[in-house]
Amino acid sequence: MPTTRPRHLVTETDDVAHALDDAAKRWPEDRESRGKLLLHLVEEGHHALLEETARRRAARAKAIQRTGGVLTGVYEPGYLDQLREDWPA
């Protein structure tokens, strides 16, 4: 099929073949088309990446919320300026 979009070649290694065989169990209606199964796997992988990114972002926000302000009052006013006075220009 003519297209202006980039095409990608994937060699069906043993690992890829196993993944496609498992995908055929998940999407039996497409078991005769390894290409369609590969697209399903790409879509599922992308979805998993997005979920993982969201999970990490939420965990980071939770950590910031949990630890924000815990050092309030530890350093006296002007501490940073005093510290910088010792640094070479």
Residue pairs with C-beta under 8 A, 6 or more apart in sequence:
10 16
10 38
12 20
12 34
19 41
20 34
20 37
20 38
20 41
23 30
23 37
23 38
23 40
23 41
24 30
24 31
24 37
26 40
27 36
27 37
27 40
30 36
30 37
30 40
31 37
